[in-house]
Amino acid sequence: MAEKSSIFDMIGPVMIGPSSSHTAGVVRIASAAIRILGSLPTHATITFYNSFARTYEGHGSDRAIVAGLLGFATDDKRIREAFDYAKEAGLQYTFQSVGNASTMHPNTIKLQLRDERTGHAVEVIGQSRGGGVIRIVEVDGFPSDFSASLHTLIVDADDRTGSIAFIASVIAHDDCNIATMFVSRKGKNDVARQFIEIDSGLKDITLEYLRQLSWVHRVIYIPTIN
């Protein structure tokens, strides 16, 4: 079935070219990943799949992904010299390519990031859908489905009765409307991960309340990525 087009597919974001799917979308995937990590990485293994594997150098996706890992925006002119800025920042990165991953979207990237300063690490798989639109489809082995175009809350919590409804209630009491929710779990009564997209931002006090709950293990908040 063909994917539905939108106004974003036709117009696209303000960006450094040449292609919204190969540059702007790639920057945004990296931007989402560093927010999940919680910092700029010191090490990155970057794997391009399918059409990205064949075109990432010629279309500038290699520079775009490195730029995103440095925290650059889609319209930052420094994207063209991202490799030089990465060297200055001490970011060590490796490119890999897999050209025949038939189960994956044509424009898929996997990022394995590590920050030696904090000891934190994350693995993120994202898809660039065109027009700068992205989907984050996996985080640390948990299937996900969010675009980073809305405020996103990621909650790791015990898989217990009423936990989803309780967190939804806390968000509602902050006058925030849930747009989408995707829940993954490792197994029954194991840790579950909730990916929640909301229409407006959450207050710091709401995030701190969620973090202090004994059955909540981790809370990540990602404001809208432009």
C-alpha positions in Angstrom: 0.0 0.0 0.0 1.4 3.4 -0.9 2.2 5.8 1.9 0.0 8.9 2.2 1.5 12.1 1.2 1.2 15.3 3.3 2.0 19.0 2.9 5.4 18.3 4.5 6.2 15.8 1.7 5.6 18.5 -0.9 7.2 21.5 0.7 9.8 20.1 3.1 11.7 21.8 5.9 14.1 24.7 5.8 17.4 22.9 5.4 20.8 22.4 3.9 20.4 20.3 0.7 20.5 18.4 -1.5 17.6 16.2 -0.4 15.1 16.4 2.4 15.1 12.7 2.9 18.9 12.3 2.7 19.9 15.4 4.7 17.1 17.0 6.8 15.5 13.7 7.8 18.9 12.3 8.6 19.8 15.2 10.9 16.5 14.9 12.7 17.0 11.1 13.3 20.4 12.0 14.9 18.8 14.9 16.9 16.2 12.5 18.4 18.9 9.9 19.2 21.1 12.4 21.2 18.1 13.5 23.2 17.4 9.9 24.1 21.0 9.5 25.0 20.8 12.7 27.1 24.1 14.2 25.7 26.3 14.5 22.7 28.0 11.2 22.1 31.7 10.6 22.2 31.5 7.4 20.0 29.0 6.5 17.3 28.6 3.5 15.0 26.3 4.5 12.1 24.7 1.9 9.9 22.9 2.8 6.6 20.5 0.4 5.1 19.1 -0.3 1.7 19.0 2.9 -0.6 20.8 4.9 2.1 23.6 2.3 2.0 24.1 2.9 -1.7 23.7 6.7 -1.7 24.7 8.1 1.7 28.1 9.5 0.5 26.9 11.0 -2.7 23.8 12.6 -1.2 25.6 13.9 1.9 23.8 11.7 4.4 27.2 10.9 6.1 27.7 14.6 6.8 24.1 15.1 7.8 24.1 12.3 10.4 27.4 13.5 12.0 26.0 17.0 12.1 22.9 15.8 13.9 25.1 14.0 16.4 26.9 17.3 17.1 23.5 19.0 17.8 23.3 21.0 14.5 19.8 21.9 13.2 18.6 21.0 9.7 19.4 24.5 8.3 22.8 24.9 9.9 25.4 25.8 7.3 28.1 23.9 9.3 26.5 20.6 8.0 28.8 20.8 4.9 31.9 20.8 7.2 30.5 18.4 9.8 33.5 16.0 9.6 35.8 18.9 10.5 33.6 20.0 13.4 33.4 16.3 14.6 37.2 16.2 14.7 37.3 19.4 16.8 34.6 18.0 19.2 36.4 14.6 19.6 33.5 12.6 18.2 34.7 9.2 17.0 32.4 7.6 14.4 32.3 4.6 12.1 30.1 4.1 9.0 28.7 0.7 8.0 26.3 -0.2 5.2 23.8 -3.0 4.6 22.3 -2.8 1.1 19.8 -5.7 1.2 17.8 -5.5 4.4 14.5 -6.5 2.9 12.4 -6.1 6.1 13.5 -2.5 6.6 12.3 0.8 5.1 14.5 1.9 2.2 15.9 4.9 4.1 16.8 3.4 7.5 19.6 4.3 9.8 20.8 2.6 13.0 22.7 4.6 15.5 24.7 3.0 18.3 25.9 5.8 20.5 28.0 6.0 23.6 29.1 8.9 25.9 32.2 7.9 27.8 31.8 10.9 30.1 28.5 9.6 31.6 28.7 5.9 30.7 25.4 6.1 28.9 24.7 4.3 25.7 21.7 3.9 23.3 20.8 2.2 20.1 18.2 3.9 17.9 16.7 2.9 14.6 15.1 5.6 12.5 13.5 6.0 9.1 13.6 9.0 6.9 10.2 9.2 5.1 10.7 12.2 2.9 10.2 15.9 3.3 12.2 15.8 6.5 9.6 13.5 8.1 11.1 10.7 10.3 9.9 7.8 12.4 11.9 6.3 15.3 11.0 2.6 15.1 13.2 1.1 17.8 15.0 2.2 20.9 17.3 -0.2 22.7 15.5 -3.2 21.2 12.1 -1.9 22.2 9.8 -1.4 19.1 8.6 2.2 18.9 6.7 4.5 16.6 7.1 8.3 17.0 8.1 11.2 14.7 9.7 13.7 17.1 7.5 16.3 15.5 5.5 16.4 18.8 6.7 16.5 22.4 7.7 12.9 23.2 7.8 11.2 26.6 9.6 7.9 27.0 8.9 6.0 30.3 10.4 2.7 31.4 8.2 1.2 34.1 7.3 -2.0 35.7 4.6 -3.9 33.7 1.9 -3.7 36.3 -1.8 -3.3 36.2 -3.0 0.3 35.8 0.5 1.8 35.1 -0.5 3.0 31.6 -3.7 4.6 32.8 -1.9 6.2 35.8 0.7 7.9 33.6 -1.9 9.0 31.2 -3.8 10.6 34.1 -0.7 12.4 35.3 -0.2 13.9 31.8 -3.9 14.9 31.7 -3.6 16.7 35.0 -0.8 18.8 33.3 -3.4 19.9 30.7 -1.6 17.9 28.0 -3.4 15.9 25.4 -1.9 12.6 24.3 -1.7 12.3 20.5 -0.2 8.8 20.2 1.0 6.1 22.6 3.0 3.0 21.8 3.9 0.5 24.5 6.6 -2.3 24.2 7.6 -4.8 26.9 10.2 -7.4 27.2 7.7 -9.9 28.7 4.7 -10.2 31.0 5.4 -8.5 34.3 8.8 -7.3 33.1 9.9 -3.8 32.2 7.6 -2.0 29.7 8.5 1.1 27.7 5.9 3.7 26.9 6.4 6.1 24.0 3.9 8.9 24.3 3.5 11.9 21.9 1.7 14.9 23.4 0.5 18.1 21.8 2.1 20.5 24.3 5.1 20.5 26.7 5.1 19.0 30.2 6.1 21.0 33.3 9.3 20.1 35.1 7.3 19.3 38.2 5.3 16.7 36.3 8.5 15.0 35.0 10.0 15.0 38.5 6.9 13.5 39.9 7.0 10.6 37.4 10.7 10.1 38.1 10.2 9.6 41.8 7.6 6.9 41.5 9.0 3.6 42.8 7.9 1.5 39.9 9.2 4.0 37.2 12.8 3.3 36.2 13.5 6.0 33.7 11.9 9.1 32.2 13.1 10.7 29.0 11.5 13.9 27.7 12.1 15.1 24.1 10.7 18.5 23.2 9.6 19.0 19.6 12.4 18.6 17.1 12.1 21.1 14.2 
